[in-house]
Amino acid sequence: MTQYIRAAQAYGVVSATVSQAASIPSTDLQKLQARIFARLGVTPGTSQLGTEKSITVGSVTKALQIPDSVYAAAVAAGVDFSDCLYNSSTSEGTYSSTSETPTMSQPGLHRQICLAIGDSLTEGTTGAGSYPDLTVQANQLWSFGADSAGLPLTYSLTTATPQSVKTNRWAHEKSRIIYDFGHGGWRCANQSGYTYTQGSPWDVNVGQMSYIAVASSQQICAYIFLGTNDINYADLNGNAGLASDPTAGSPDYFTNALTPLITALKAQYPTIKIIWQSPVARGASATPLNNKFITIASYAIANKSALGIDIIVDSRQIPQFDPTTPTVTNNTAYYQNDNTHLTTDGYALMKPYRRAAYDLALGFAVPSGIASAFA
């Protein structure tokens, strides 16, 4: 027999956006699965506890059909189903198949689960009209790091996004799954009373990347590549601006932008490893924007532990992106004509740094040729 369950809502009527194009019910089911896994434990190879189906109850929604044995074990382990919208061994209605799965379900096999958090640079598709290769997932920044030598990959772009890439050899010492959390125009946090005309803040949208069931044998880490939009947007639209660090005034990038995001991530995943990359050059001159980026990098390195950062990638040590030499953005081999977004070759230059950062979180040494960029 089967238990038929419609999960409680993970998000209120007025809520942050959910995982890109994923349906809200699929995100609700992900939260329910995480609740069950928290009691039963994540069994390697079990990425889904039942079959997801569509059902029309007022409107089209999703339900989970769970085998009786699994449901009984969950109840015995103390899982609370009392807030579920439906929970019975009796079918609620007519169920139809769906291509969706609970958002970000993972098989509990890979050594590392990675959240690639960023803006349009991490998303990597801006400018694809001029650079068609940017539509290819393998050329997009979020996906970099799963490409260790000898590791075949599988890219996923289903109805239940976010996009992801995983190494097929899950038993490999560097096996990982990377989830895409890059959105154009996004930033760490909004500043109270400031006016924003595009994008959203990640600190109050951590729900997009929440409720991944992590096995005890797995490491979870976040690669945060954010900062340019926090500074730039706070300096626009008549806003008072955002200082580079606490010594330069208030509000500042660390106290009011990066730290709230890190705090929100650690509240969801207490053991998460934080990788942070300093902003790359933006604009072609030594503007206040690039000068702030330089100060931000220096302050982060000097205060890494206090900020809760485990690994820093210093973009000043990557010559093609160094904000201390902002004319690098005029190099159209690596930067697009907007002096902000990168070309396919520009993104490719980032690949060894992201791979090395994820490897370093697992305890592997950084290759000597790029070690100077790591703090």
N, C-alpha and C positions, 0 to 999 in steps of 0.2 A: 504494500500500500504506500501511499504518498501523502505528505503534509503539504497543503497549499498555503503559501504565505505571501501577503503583500506587505512590504516593509513600511515602517514608519517613515515620515518625511525627514530627510537629513537636513533640509533647508526650509526655511519659512517662506511664506508667500512673498515677502519682500526680502530678497537675499542676494548674496554675492553670486556671480555667475558660476556655473558648475563646469566641469572639465571640458572646456571648449565645446565640441558638438555633442557630447554625451547627453542622453536624455536624463532628466532629473530622476525618474524612477530607477534607472540603472545605477545612478550614484547612490540613491537610497539603499539599493540592494548591496552595494559595496560596503556601506556602513553596517548593514546587518551581518554580512559575512565576516567583517572584521570583529564584530561583537562576538560571534560564535567562535571564530579562531582564537580570540583572546582567552576563551575558557577551555577549548579543546586542544589548543596548540595548532601550529601550522604543520601539517603532515607533508613532507616532501613529495611532490608530484600531484598534490591536490590543490588545484587553483580555483576550483568552483565546487560548492557544496550541493548544488542541485542544478536543475535545468531552468533557464530563464525563458519565460513565455510572455506573450502579449495577451492582454485581456481588456475588454471594454467595460468599465464600471463607471458610468457617467462620462468618462473620457478614456481614451486609450492609455493604458498604463502597463506596468510590468509586474509579474508575479514570479515567485521562485518555487519550483516543485522539488521538495526535499524528501529523499527516501526516509521511511519511518525510522529505520535504525539510526540514521544520522540525527534526526530530530530528537529521538529518545535520548541519545547520548548527550545532545546539547542541553536538553532539559535537566538531565541528571547532573550535568556539570554546572548548573546554575545560570544558564543563559536566560535573560529576561525577554520574553516575547510579548509582554503585556501591552506595549504601545503599538504593536503591529496593526495595520489597517484591516487585515484579514488573516486568520490563522486557524485552519480547520483541516481535518481529513476529508471533508466534503468539498468537492469542486465548487468554486464560486460561480462558475459560468463556463463559457466556451473559450478555450485557450488556443492561441495560434503561435506558430514558431516565429522566432525573431533572430536576427543575426547578431544582436547585441549580447554582451556578457557584462557582468558587474564590472564597473570601471576599475581599471588597474588591478584586476586579480592577477596573481603571479604564482608560479608553481612551487615556490619555496626551495628551489634547487640552486640557483645562482649564488655566488659568494657575495655579490654586491648589488644593491638596489640604488639607483642614482636618479635624483631629481634635478633636471637641467632648468634652472630658474633664470629668466631674463626677459629682455624686451625684443625689439625687432631684430637685433643682432643675433640673439639666440635662436629666434624663430627662423631667420635666415632666408626668407623668401622675398623681402623687399627688393625691388629692382629686377625681378625675374623677367619683366618685359624686355629689358636690354640684355639680361644674362639668363637665358632660358635654363641653364644648368642648375640654377638656384631652386628650381622646382623639384630636383632630385633629392630625396631624403639624405642620401650619402654625402651630399655637398652642404648640408645645413648644419650649423654649428651645434645645435642641441644634440645631434646624433654622434658627435665625435667622442671617442674614448672606448667604444666597444670593438675597435678595429685592431686589436693586437694581432701580431703575426700568427698565421695558421688558424685563426678563429673565424669560421663562417658565421654569417649574421642573418637574422630574420628581422625585417622591418614590418611594423604593423600600423595600418591606418584603417581602422574599422569604424563603424558607426559610433562605437563607444570610444572616442578619443579620450585622453591625449594620445598622440602618436608615441610609438616606442620602438626601440631596437634592442634585440637581445642576442647574446652569443649562443649558438646552437650547442656547443660543447659545454654544457652546464657544469661538468666536473672539472673544468680547467681552473687553474689557480687564479686566473684573472677574469673569470666569467662574470658577466653583469647584465643587468637590464637598465636601460636609460629611458626615462619618461620626459617628453617634451613639454616644458612649461615656459615657452617663449611666446610672448604676446607683443605685438607692435604698440609702442607708446606706453608700456607699463613701467612701473617703478617700485621701489621698496615700500613707500608709504606716502599718503597725502599729508599736507600740513594744514592744521586747523585754520579756517578762515581764508585759505588761498583758493584761487580760481584755476580749475583745470579744464581744458577743452577737449582732451582726448586721453585714451588709456585709462587704466585703473591701478590701484595700489595692491601689491601682493600681500602685505601683512594682514589685510582683512579678507583675503581670498585664498588663504591657506587651505580652506575647505576643498579647493580644487585638487590638492595633492594629499589629502588626508585619507585615513582608513585603509592604508595598505597593510595587509597582514604580513608581518615580518617574522620569519623563523629565527629561532635563537642562534642558528648557525650563520645567519646572514648579517651583513653590515649595510646600514642605510646611510647615504650621504647626500648632501645638497651642494650643487655647484652654482653659486650665486654670481652672476655677471650683470650687475645693475649699478647704476650710479649716475650715468649721463642724464637720464630723464629726470631723476630726482633733483639734480642741480639745475638743469636747463629749464624745466617747467616751473620750478619755484622762482626763477628769475624773470619769468614772463607774466603777461596779463596784469601788470600793476602790482604783483605780489612783492613782498618785502625781500624776498631772496632767501637762499639757504646757505649758511656758512659751511666751510669745508670741514671744520672740526670744532670741538668744544672750546678751544682756545681762541677761536676766531669770531665767536658770537653765537647767538641763539635766535632761531632754531638752527641746528647744524646737522650735517649728513649722518653722522654716527648716532647721536642721541635720539634724533627724531625720524630717522629713515631706516638705516641698516639694523640697528639694535632691535627695534620693534619687530622686524621681520624674523631675525634670528630667534628672538624670544618666542614668537608664535610657532616656529618650526620645532623648537625644542619642547614646547608644551605638547605638541602632537607626537613627537618622536624623541624621547629623552636621551637616547644614545646616539642621535644623529651626528655625523661628522660634517663640519661646515667647511667648504672650500669657497674662497672668495677671490675673484679677480678684479683688480683695480681698473678703472675706466681707461679706454683707449682714447687716442687723440680724436677730437671732433672739431671741425672747422679748421681753416688753414692758417690761423694766426695765433699769437700768444694772447688770446682773449682771457678775460676773467674765468671763463669756463675751463679752459685747459689748465690755467694756473691752479684752480681749485682741484682738478683731477690730480695734479702733482702732489699737492698738500695732502689730499685724501690717502694716496698711496703711502706716503711717509708716516702719517699718523697711524694707519692700520698696522703697518709693520712694527712700529714702536709699541703698540698697545694690543697686539694680537691676542694674547691670552685673556686679558680683561674683556675684550670684545666677544669672546666665545668663539673665535675663529681657529680652526685647526690647521688649515693650509692656506697660504696666500700665493697667488700668481701675480707678480708685479709686471704690469704691462709696460712700464718704463724700460724694462729689460728686454723687450722685444722691439728691436730697432724700427721695424715697419709701422709700429703702432704707438710709439713713444710720445706722450703729450708734451714732453719738454722740447720736442722738435715738431711742432704742429704742422709744418710744411709737408710732413710725410703724407698727409691726407690728399696732397696734390698728385700723388703717384697713382695714376689710374690703372696700374697693374693690380693694385691691391684695394684701392678705395674707388667707390663710384663717384660720379660727378657732384653728388651732394656733400662730399667731404665728411660723410658720416657712416654710411653703410659700406659693406665690403663687397668685393667681387668674389667670384668662385675661388680664384687663386688667393685672395686675401684671407678668406675663411680657412683655406687649406693650410695656411701658415699657423693657424691656431691648433691644428689637430694634435701635434706631438705634446703640446702643453696640457691640453685637457686629458689626454690619455695618461700622461705622467702624473697628473694630479690625482686621478682616480686610483692609479696604481700605488701612489705614495700613501693614500688613505688605507690601503691594504698592507702597507709595510714594505713595498718594493722601492728600491733606490731610483732617484731621478737620473736619467741619462746625463752625462757630464756636459754635453753640448748645450743643454738648456737649463742647467741647474741654477744659474745665476738669477733666474726669474722666480725662484721659489724661496719663500720665507716661512 
